[in-house]
Amino acid sequence: MSTGQRVPGRAPQPGHARSEANAPASSAAAAQAPASAREQAGADDVVPLSGMTTAEVLLRAMQMGGVSALPAGTFPLHLFVVEPDEHLREPLMEVGRQMGFTVRGASPAEVAGMLDALECDVVLLDLSPEAARLDVLRQLRQKFPRVPILVTTAFASVQTAVEALRNGASDFLTKPFSLEELTTTLHLAAEQRSFDVELRRMQHQMRTSPAMQQVAAASPAMQKLMSMVLRVAVSDHPVMVLGESGSGKERIARVLHEAAAVGARQRAGESGARNPDPPFLQVLCSGSAATLETELFGYVRNEGTALREERVGLLTVEGGGTLFLDEIDALPPDLQSKLLRAMKDRAVRPPGSAMSRPLTVRLVASSSRDLPLLVERGAFRKDLYFRLNVVNLRVPPLRQRREDLPLLAAVFLEKHSRERLLSFSLGPDAMRVLMEYVWPGNVRELEAVIERACTVSSGPVLHLADLPTQLHQDVAAAEEAVRIDGRSRKEGAAAVVTAAATPVSAEINIEPIAEMERRMILLALQKLNGDKIMTAKLLGIGKTTLYRKLKEYGIGELAA
């Protein structure tokens, strides 16, 4: 007997389609088949469940070595089987029980009356005939918006699959299907549901965590980033955190580590185990090569036969944890090779030792430089870059997420309020300047400004005078530049109107547009301390265009 397909849109082979009317008859026929025929069918791995009794399902499971159970550590999952054919419903429920589900079954007509008290994590729903079952699918999806709904039907077609998926189905099985197909699909649905529940529980716990408070994500860009961080936390893949200097890459790494620890505690609590929280370890890769090698890989030294000195590297610390490789772009080439080998082998051999130790930590690397460009120039190993860049998290600069600034300022104010036993707050004038400043130093600069203001302030309310002079001067200069630009635009428009009504011989004092552009570029470049990349971004022009214009102005060698 042929195996059913899980590919939506592929119709069953002739003779496989089974209507509701003849389903019981086919079940009875299968039950009355000679034992030798059933035994011969039982030796085939693709015998469908259609028409098998519960006893036959159990026999088939024993012949295959038993139904594969759900993964260890999976929390109790409830399976809801909606099948009009009671001869098939009970075998389906029995398979679910053997896998480890708590199972409940019903006919499609009974679903509406059960919804209020129903608890389920995975639904197995018969959709034959399609028109009579879509309403049940919609009801289940409305009641359980995040639960996987697996649709089965004996009338496979592209239209059926599209309609089912459009109305909320998660997967599609064509009858008749084999026991292996069913268990594989249920396994995938259970993993999806477990992941989703664990993620939501983790998000709930992380909302009040110290690491999350430090990030203060209110802007859409940061909320999207934090959602990705929490999803990545449940795995152990390497992560690359990118962003401008001072944008908060270490804070993101700490949130990732803490979320992973929360997930580990949840799983340990369900299994009854009690393990200490893994550490967050950090290495600055711009240090000396010898020191970095010792920190990362450790060493073993033998002095004679009696004296043995050993240091465990951070890559092999007991208990695992997260190792944050800060400024990975500065890692020396020979250590790049050694790190790549350790990641490939999942093992580390310390210098001086003949034995390898298992790699125990999760690697999170950060960089504020253009790593693909460094790879292209040969300054960073391409294979190591791809090993570390399994997941890419990019932290937006502070100027692109100004909604986060009041929350970040509040975090830093609370920190200094605790240290000085004085409740600091920002006055309206100081907050206005903070919100209008471009923050080339990002979150790190904001923290330094708040610390300085708390130190020099004579009272709990911080005012404009408590902020660094350069900061509000830059804001004033930027406002003046905008005002001058607006006035120049108005004057330019007025000059055009006047010129149309003025004789050509009259003297008209008009500043060329090129000169206005030159003045604005030089003013922005001066206020940004010669940072060409930042100047181009803020002016809304390309970096190449800016370099060309500076060359035209005769200042192309100005320091970036």
HURAJO-V585066 format. One record per backbone hydrogen bond with DSSP energy under -1.0 kcal/mol. CO is the residue of the C=O (numbers start at 1). NH is the residue of the N-H. E is the energy in kcal/mol with one decimal. If there is no record, write none. Layout:
# HURAJO-V585066
co=CO nh=NH e=E
co=CO nh=NH e=E
This chain:
# HURAJO-V585066
co=5 nh=174 e=-1.6
co=7 nh=10 e=-1.4
co=13 nh=16 e=-2.3
co=22 nh=26 e=-2.2
co=23 nh=27 e=-2.0
co=24 nh=28 e=-2.7
co=25 nh=29 e=-2.6
co=26 nh=30 e=-2.1
co=27 nh=31 e=-2.1
co=28 nh=32 e=-1.9
co=34 nh=38 e=-2.1
co=35 nh=39 e=-2.9
co=36 nh=40 e=-2.4
co=37 nh=41 e=-2.5
co=38 nh=42 e=-2.4
co=41 nh=44 e=-1.8
co=44 nh=47 e=-1.3
co=49 nh=52 e=-2.7
co=53 nh=57 e=-2.2
co=54 nh=58 e=-2.4
co=55 nh=59 e=-2.4
co=56 nh=60 e=-2.8
co=57 nh=61 e=-2.5
co=58 nh=62 e=-2.4
co=59 nh=63 e=-2.2
co=60 nh=64 e=-1.5
co=61 nh=66 e=-5.1
co=62 nh=65 e=-1.2
co=71 nh=74 e=-1.7
co=77 nh=102 e=-2.8
co=78 nh=121 e=-3.3
co=78 nh=122 e=-1.9
co=79 nh=104 e=-2.3
co=80 nh=124 e=-2.7
co=81 nh=106 e=-2.3
co=82 nh=126 e=-2.5
co=85 nh=88 e=-1.2
co=85 nh=89 e=-2.5
co=86 nh=90 e=-1.5
co=88 nh=92 e=-2.1
co=89 nh=93 e=-2.3
co=90 nh=94 e=-2.4
co=91 nh=95 e=-2.2
co=92 nh=96 e=-1.9
co=93 nh=97 e=-2.2
co=94 nh=98 e=-2.4
co=95 nh=99 e=-1.7
co=96 nh=100 e=-1.0
co=96 nh=101 e=-2.4
co=99 nh=70 e=-2.6
co=102 nh=79 e=-2.6
co=104 nh=81 e=-2.7
co=106 nh=83 e=-2.0
co=107 nh=110 e=-1.4
co=111 nh=114 e=-1.8
co=111 nh=115 e=-1.1
co=122 nh=80 e=-2.6
co=123 nh=150 e=-3.5
co=124 nh=82 e=-3.3
co=125 nh=152 e=-2.9
co=130 nh=133 e=-1.5
co=130 nh=134 e=-1.5
co=133 nh=137 e=-2.2
co=134 nh=138 e=-2.5
co=135 nh=139 e=-2.1
co=136 nh=140 e=-2.5
co=137 nh=141 e=-2.4
co=138 nh=142 e=-2.3
co=139 nh=143 e=-2.1
co=140 nh=144 e=-2.9
co=144 nh=147 e=-1.2
co=148 nh=123 e=-2.4
co=149 nh=170 e=-3.3
co=149 nh=171 e=-1.2
co=150 nh=125 e=-3.1
co=151 nh=173 e=-3.0
co=152 nh=127 e=-3.3
co=153 nh=175 e=-3.2
co=157 nh=161 e=-2.3
co=158 nh=162 e=-2.7
co=159 nh=163 e=-2.6
co=160 nh=164 e=-2.4
co=161 nh=165 e=-2.8
co=162 nh=166 e=-2.5
co=163 nh=167 e=-1.5
co=164 nh=169 e=-2.7
co=165 nh=168 e=-1.3
co=171 nh=151 e=-2.3
co=173 nh=153 e=-1.7
co=177 nh=49 e=-1.6
co=178 nh=182 e=-2.2
co=179 nh=183 e=-2.6
co=180 nh=184 e=-2.4
co=181 nh=185 e=-2.2
co=182 nh=186 e=-2.5
co=183 nh=187 e=-2.5
co=184 nh=188 e=-2.2
co=185 nh=189 e=-2.1
co=186 nh=190 e=-2.5
co=187 nh=191 e=-2.4
co=188 nh=192 e=-2.4
co=189 nh=193 e=-2.5
co=190 nh=194 e=-2.7
co=191 nh=195 e=-2.6
co=192 nh=196 e=-2.3
co=193 nh=197 e=-2.6
co=194 nh=198 e=-2.7
co=195 nh=199 e=-2.4
co=196 nh=200 e=-2.2
co=197 nh=201 e=-2.4
co=198 nh=202 e=-2.4
co=199 nh=203 e=-2.6
co=200 nh=204 e=-2.1
co=201 nh=205 e=-2.1
co=202 nh=206 e=-2.6
co=203 nh=207 e=-1.1
co=206 nh=209 e=-1.3
co=209 nh=213 e=-2.1
co=210 nh=214 e=-1.6
co=212 nh=216 e=-1.7
co=219 nh=223 e=-2.4
co=220 nh=224 e=-2.2
co=221 nh=225 e=-1.8
co=222 nh=226 e=-2.8
co=223 nh=227 e=-2.0
co=224 nh=228 e=-1.8
co=225 nh=229 e=-2.4
co=226 nh=230 e=-2.3
co=227 nh=231 e=-1.6
co=228 nh=232 e=-2.5
co=229 nh=233 e=-1.7
co=232 nh=235 e=-1.9
co=239 nh=365 e=-2.6
co=240 nh=393 e=-3.1
co=241 nh=367 e=-1.6
co=242 nh=395 e=-3.3
co=244 nh=247 e=-1.9
co=246 nh=444 e=-1.7
co=248 nh=252 e=-1.8
co=249 nh=253 e=-2.1
co=250 nh=254 e=-2.3
co=251 nh=255 e=-2.2
co=252 nh=256 e=-2.4
co=253 nh=257 e=-2.3
co=254 nh=258 e=-2.8
co=255 nh=259 e=-2.7
co=256 nh=260 e=-2.0
co=257 nh=261 e=-2.2
co=258 nh=262 e=-2.3
co=259 nh=263 e=-2.3
co=260 nh=264 e=-2.2
co=261 nh=265 e=-2.3
co=262 nh=266 e=-2.2
co=263 nh=267 e=-2.2
co=264 nh=268 e=-2.5
co=265 nh=269 e=-2.6
co=266 nh=270 e=-1.8
co=267 nh=271 e=-1.6
co=268 nh=273 e=-1.4
co=279 nh=322 e=-2.0
co=281 nh=324 e=-3.3
co=283 nh=326 e=-2.3
co=284 nh=287 e=-1.3
co=288 nh=292 e=-2.5
co=289 nh=293 e=-2.4
co=290 nh=294 e=-1.9
co=291 nh=295 e=-2.5
co=292 nh=296 e=-2.9
co=293 nh=297 e=-2.6
co=294 nh=298 e=-1.5
co=295 nh=314 e=-3.1
co=296 nh=315 e=-2.0
co=299 nh=311 e=-2.7
co=301 nh=309 e=-2.8
co=303 nh=307 e=-1.4
co=307 nh=303 e=-2.3
co=309 nh=301 e=-3.5
co=311 nh=299 e=-2.0
co=313 nh=316 e=-1.6
co=315 nh=360 e=-2.1
co=317 nh=320 e=-1.4
co=321 nh=362 e=-2.7
co=322 nh=281 e=-3.4
co=323 nh=364 e=-2.5
co=324 nh=283 e=-2.6
co=324 nh=326 e=-1.1
co=325 nh=366 e=-2.2
co=326 nh=285 e=-2.8
co=327 nh=330 e=-2.2
co=328 nh=331 e=-1.7
co=332 nh=336 e=-1.9
co=333 nh=337 e=-1.8
co=334 nh=338 e=-1.7
co=335 nh=339 e=-2.7
co=336 nh=340 e=-2.3
co=337 nh=341 e=-2.2
co=338 nh=342 e=-2.2
co=339 nh=343 e=-2.3
co=340 nh=344 e=-2.3
co=341 nh=345 e=-2.6
co=342 nh=346 e=-1.4
co=346 nh=359 e=-2.0
co=348 nh=357 e=-3.7
co=350 nh=353 e=-2.1
co=351 nh=300 e=-2.4
co=357 nh=348 e=-3.5
co=362 nh=323 e=-3.0
co=363 nh=239 e=-1.8
co=364 nh=325 e=-2.7
co=365 nh=241 e=-3.3
co=366 nh=328 e=-2.5
co=367 nh=243 e=-1.3
co=369 nh=371 e=-1.4
co=370 nh=374 e=-1.9
co=371 nh=375 e=-2.8
co=372 nh=376 e=-2.3
co=373 nh=377 e=-1.9
co=374 nh=379 e=-2.5
co=375 nh=378 e=-1.0
co=381 nh=385 e=-2.1
co=382 nh=386 e=-2.2
co=383 nh=387 e=-1.7
co=384 nh=388 e=-2.4
co=385 nh=389 e=-2.0
co=391 nh=240 e=-3.1
co=393 nh=242 e=-2.9
co=397 nh=400 e=-1.5
co=398 nh=401 e=-1.7
co=401 nh=404 e=-2.0
co=402 nh=405 e=-1.1
co=404 nh=408 e=-2.6
co=405 nh=409 e=-2.9
co=406 nh=410 e=-2.1
co=407 nh=411 e=-2.0
co=408 nh=412 e=-2.2
co=409 nh=413 e=-2.6
co=410 nh=414 e=-2.4
co=411 nh=415 e=-1.8
co=412 nh=416 e=-2.0
co=413 nh=417 e=-2.1
co=414 nh=418 e=-2.1
co=415 nh=419 e=-1.7
co=416 nh=420 e=-2.1
co=417 nh=421 e=-1.0
co=417 nh=422 e=-1.3
co=422 nh=424 e=-1.1
co=425 nh=462 e=-3.4
co=427 nh=431 e=-2.5
co=428 nh=432 e=-2.3
co=429 nh=433 e=-1.7
co=430 nh=434 e=-2.4
co=431 nh=435 e=-2.3
co=432 nh=436 e=-1.3
co=433 nh=437 e=-1.5
co=439 nh=442 e=-1.4
co=441 nh=445 e=-1.0
co=442 nh=446 e=-1.9
co=443 nh=447 e=-2.5
co=444 nh=448 e=-1.9
co=445 nh=449 e=-2.4
co=446 nh=450 e=-2.5
co=447 nh=451 e=-2.3
co=448 nh=452 e=-2.3
co=449 nh=453 e=-2.4
co=450 nh=454 e=-2.4
co=451 nh=455 e=-1.6
co=452 nh=456 e=-2.2
co=453 nh=457 e=-1.7
co=460 nh=425 e=-2.4
co=462 nh=427 e=-3.3
co=463 nh=466 e=-1.6
co=464 nh=467 e=-1.4
co=468 nh=472 e=-1.4
co=469 nh=473 e=-2.0
co=470 nh=474 e=-2.3
co=471 nh=475 e=-1.9
co=472 nh=476 e=-2.2
co=473 nh=477 e=-2.7
co=474 nh=478 e=-2.4
co=475 nh=479 e=-2.5
co=476 nh=480 e=-2.5
co=477 nh=481 e=-2.4
co=478 nh=482 e=-2.1
co=479 nh=483 e=-2.5
co=480 nh=484 e=-3.2
co=481 nh=485 e=-2.4
co=482 nh=486 e=-2.6
co=483 nh=487 e=-2.8
co=484 nh=488 e=-3.0
co=485 nh=489 e=-2.2
co=486 nh=490 e=-2.2
co=487 nh=491 e=-3.2
co=488 nh=492 e=-2.8
co=489 nh=493 e=-2.4
co=490 nh=494 e=-2.7
co=491 nh=495 e=-2.6
co=492 nh=496 e=-1.8
co=493 nh=497 e=-1.8
co=494 nh=498 e=-2.9
co=495 nh=499 e=-2.8
co=496 nh=500 e=-1.3
co=498 nh=501 e=-1.1
co=503 nh=506 e=-1.4
co=508 nh=510 e=-1.2
co=512 nh=516 e=-2.1
co=513 nh=517 e=-2.7
co=514 nh=518 e=-2.3
co=515 nh=519 e=-2.5
co=516 nh=520 e=-2.3
co=517 nh=521 e=-2.4
co=518 nh=522 e=-2.4
co=519 nh=523 e=-2.2
co=520 nh=524 e=-2.5
co=521 nh=525 e=-2.5
co=522 nh=526 e=-2.2
co=523 nh=527 e=-2.3
co=524 nh=528 e=-1.5
co=525 nh=530 e=-3.1
co=526 nh=529 e=-1.4
co=528 nh=531 e=-1.6
co=530 nh=532 e=-1.0
co=531 nh=535 e=-2.1
co=532 nh=536 e=-2.7
co=533 nh=537 e=-2.1
co=534 nh=538 e=-2.6
co=535 nh=539 e=-2.2
co=536 nh=541 e=-2.1
co=542 nh=546 e=-2.1
co=543 nh=547 e=-2.3
co=544 nh=548 e=-2.2
co=545 nh=549 e=-2.3
co=546 nh=550 e=-2.5
co=547 nh=551 e=-1.9
co=548 nh=552 e=-1.9
co=549 nh=553 e=-2.0
co=550 nh=555 e=-2.7
co=555 nh=558 e=-1.7
